[in-house]
């Protein structure tokens, strides 16, 4: 069984990653050398350093973006390739800016390299990806499988093998204490008493054990009995009743470990470092680009009503730590006995405040929270401490949404879950999407959310 963590590193994909990556990088470096020679007549040291940096930085970037994953279709794969290439170019740009060496490079060479580099990678990606997918399909088609178990877990596994992995499945085998269900989509071809005969008769290459945990002794007996059989044995633990969070399987000095609940920031340290670097880089560039708007908004807020320009509220951050989240003040200064969410036609909101809330301009000071490292550009939106205290215990795994840094925007926001949560159902939907974000987090997902966010700013639920 391949875990999420194993699938997120290059070694877990073998030749699927390294073969395509090596071919692409060879073309990119050759292109950079050719463009440099044509422009300057030599390959100066700064271009050699640039090529080396691109070579080494492309490994974590392309790996985290899962550029060469065999399950991607051509359009999705090309989209991820474009995203990975843009992230790599951004890192190179930041590196030259920080080292104050940008003036040493020809803009014509870099721009041409950026455009033609993606074109060459795309032209190479399509045939290599086709060969890779064909090779894996041939391997899977030759791996005839059988599932021990007839319960919900076994049926769910059968669906995944047949519909998503195209793995030939002969059928199911009932456990000793299991009855044969009627009208199954996948046939029950026998029970454990005939298992060895079934393996030999159907030329089974892989056997999946999908029995409930109550039959642990039977699982152990099955494993021992099949040690001398020429068949791969894979145990699928029955964890469907648990609410898993960023789960994975790893090895601790020879001991298999199932991670049921873990923060992506600790389970993927390299990815977390990349996310933090991108967050702060984009936040700094956004602050510089939006500085006229930030200054104009600050003046408008100050003139709209007496009080400070910024509203700083205590909210929970990563791992429940209390942080102060910054916003442009959109309400008149008032004293509330308890924190109350803003509602439509709320009399506390000023005229300027209504506009900046409607356009989400009031959230822009949180770019400074991102620079401070307290927030991320993308993540679950932080709620007031009082609201968290209220919903904890009313919604399952509510505080689990704090296992990653809170964000200015998030998966819930681009799916319409924003504004007042006057009913428990609305908050439950928001929490469900926040947990889905944590379970499926990747740099690519962050980029997609950032791209989609501007198109959701005119939502009717913002007020």
BELMOPE-V563605 format. One record per residue. RES is the residue in one letter. OMEGA is omega in whole degrees, -180 to 180 (none if undefined). NEAR is the number of other ideal C-beta (glycine too) atoms within 8 Angstrom. Layout:
# BELMOPE-V563605
RES_OMEGA_NEAR, RES_OMEGA_NEAR
This chain:
# BELMOPE-V563605
X_-179_6, X_-179_5, X_176_10, X_-178_8, X_180_12, X_-179_12, X_-176_11, X_180_12, X_-175_8, X_-177_9, X_-179_6, X_-178_9, X_175_12, X_-176_7, X_178_7, X_179_12, X_-169_12, X_180_10, X_-180_10, X_179_14, X_-178_14, X_179_8, X_-179_10, X_-179_12, X_177_11, X_178_8, X_-178_11, X_-180_14, X_176_11, X_178_8, X_180_12, X_178_15, X_-179_11, X_-180_8, X_-180_12, X_179_14, X_180_10, X_-176_5, X_-173_9, X_-179_7, X_177_4, X_176_6, X_-176_7, X_-175_9, X_-178_5, X_178_9, X_175_13, X_177_9, X_179_8, X_179_11, X_178_12, X_178_8, X_179_10, X_-179_14, X_-176_9, X_-179_7, X_-178_11, X_-179_12, X_178_9, X_-178_10, X_-178_14, X_178_13, X_-179_12, X_178_14, X_180_13, X_-174_12, X_-173_11, X_-180_14, X_-173_11, X_-177_10, X_-179_3, X_169_10, X_-176_5, X_-178_8, X_178_6, X_179_8, X_178_14, X_177_11, X_178_8, X_177_14, X_178_13, X_179_9, X_179_11, X_180_13, X_179_12, X_177_8, X_179_13, X_178_13, X_178_9, X_179_10, X_178_11, X_179_12, X_179_9, X_-179_10, X_179_9, X_178_11, X_-179_8, X_-179_6, X_179_6, X_180_6, X_-176_8, X_-179_8, X_-178_5, X_-175_7, X_176_12, X_179_8, X_179_6, X_180_7, X_-176_13, X_180_9, X_178_8, X_178_9, X_180_12, X_-178_10, X_-179_8, X_179_10, X_178_12, X_179_11, X_179_8, X_179_12, X_180_13, X_179_10, X_179_7, X_-175_12, X_-174_14, X_-179_10, X_-179_7, X_178_11, X_177_14, X_180_8, X_-179_8, X_-179_14, X_179_9, X_179_8, X_-180_8, X_177_10, X_178_9, X_178_8, X_-178_8, X_-179_11, X_179_8, X_-176_7, X_179_10, X_-173_11, X_-179_14, X_-179_16, X_173_16, X_-177_15, X_179_16, X_-178_14, X_-178_10, X_179_6, X_-180_13, X_180_15, X_178_12, X_178_9, X_180_12, X_178_13, X_-178_9, X_-179_9, X_-174_13, X_-172_11, X_-175_5, X_-176_7, X_180_7, X_-178_7, X_-179_10, X_-180_8, X_-180_11, X_180_10, X_-178_10, X_176_15, X_-178_17, X_175_12, X_-176_13, X_-177_7, X_-178_4, X_176_10, X_179_5, X_179_7, X_179_7, X_173_4, X_176_3, X_176_10, X_179_4, X_-172_11, X_171_6, X_-171_12, X_178_9, X_176_10, X_-173_10, X_-180_11, X_-178_6, X_-171_9, X_-178_13, X_178_7, X_180_8, X_179_14, X_-179_12, X_-176_7, X_-176_6, X_179_10, X_-178_6, X_178_12, X_180_9, X_180_13, X_178_14, X_176_15, X_-178_13, X_180_12, X_178_13, X_-178_8, X_178_6, X_179_4, X_-178_10, X_180_7, X_179_6, X_178_11, X_179_11, X_179_8, X_178_8, X_-179_13, X_-179_11, X_-178_7, X_-175_7, X_-179_11, X_-178_6, X_179_3, X_-180_8, X_-178_2, X_174_10, X_-180_6, X_-178_10, X_179_9, X_176_9, X_-179_10, X_-179_6, X_-178_10, X_-174_9, X_-179_7, X_-179_4, X_174_6, X_-176_6, X_-180_9, X_179_13, X_-175_15, X_-179_13, X_177_12, X_179_10, X_-179_10, X_178_7, X_179_7, X_177_4, X_180_4, X_178_6, X_-179_7, X_177_8, X_179_9, X_-177_12, X_-174_9, X_-178_9, X_178_12, X_176_11, X_-178_13, X_177_12, X_-179_8, X_178_11, X_-174_11, X_179_8, X_178_8, X_179_13, X_178_11, X_178_8, X_179_12, X_-180_12, X_180_10, X_179_10, X_180_13, X_-175_11, X_178_11, X_-179_10, X_179_10, X_179_13, X_179_9, X_180_8, X_179_9, X_179_12, X_-178_7, X_-175_6, X_-176_10, X_176_8, X_179_6, X_179_9, X_180_11, X_-180_8, X_179_8, X_179_12, X_179_10, X_-179_8, X_179_10, X_-179_14, X_-179_7, X_-174_6, X_-180_9, X_180_6, X_178_3, X_-179_6, X_178_6, X_-176_7, X_174_9, X_-178_10, X_-176_7, X_178_8, X_178_8, X_180_14, X_177_13, X_-177_14, X_-179_11, X_174_7, X_179_8, X_-177_7, X_178_8, X_175_13, X_-179_8, X_-177_14, X_173_10, X_168_13, X_-180_15, X_-178_12, X_-179_15, X_172_12, X_178_7, X_-177_8, X_179_6, X_178_3, X_175_6, X_176_3, X_-179_5, X_-179_8, X_179_5, X_175_8, X_180_11, X_179_8, X_-178_5, X_179_5, X_-176_9, X_-179_4, X_-175_7, X_178_11, X_179_10, X_176_6, X_-180_11, X_-180_15, X_180_11, X_-176_9, X_175_15, X_-179_13, X_-178_8, X_-179_7, X_176_10, X_-179_10, X_-179_11, X_-172_8, X_177_12, X_178_12, X_172_12, X_176_12, X_174_10, X_178_12, X_177_15, X_179_10, X_-179_7, X_-178_6, X_-179_10, X_175_16, X_175_13, X_-178_14, X_179_11, X_176_12, X_180_13, X_179_12, X_178_10, X_177_9, X_-178_9, X_-179_11, X_179_8, X_178_10, X_178_13, X_-179_7, X_-174_7, X_178_12, X_-177_9, X_177_5, X_-180_7, X_-179_11, X_175_4, X_-177_10, X_-176_12, X_178_9, X_178_11, X_179_12, X_177_12, X_175_14, X_-177_15, X_175_10, X_-175_16, X_174_12, X_175_10, X_-177_11, X_-179_14, X_179_11, X_-176_14, X_-179_11, X_176_11, X_173_7, X_-179_7, X_179_9, X_-177_10, X_-176_7, X_176_9, X_-174_8, X_177_6, X_-180_6, X_-179_7, X_-179_6, X_178_11, X_178_11, X_178_9, X_179_10, X_179_12, X_179_13, X_179_8, X_177_13, X_179_13, X_176_12, X_177_9, X_-179_15, X_-179_16, X_-175_10, X_-173_7, X_173_10, X_176_11, X_180_13, X_178_11, X_177_12, X_-180_13, X_179_10, X_-180_8, X_179_13, X_-180_11, X_-177_7, X_-174_9, X_-179_11, X_-178_6, X_180_5, X_-173_11, X_-180_9, X_180_4, X_-180_9, X_-179_3, X_179_7, X_177_11, X_none_13
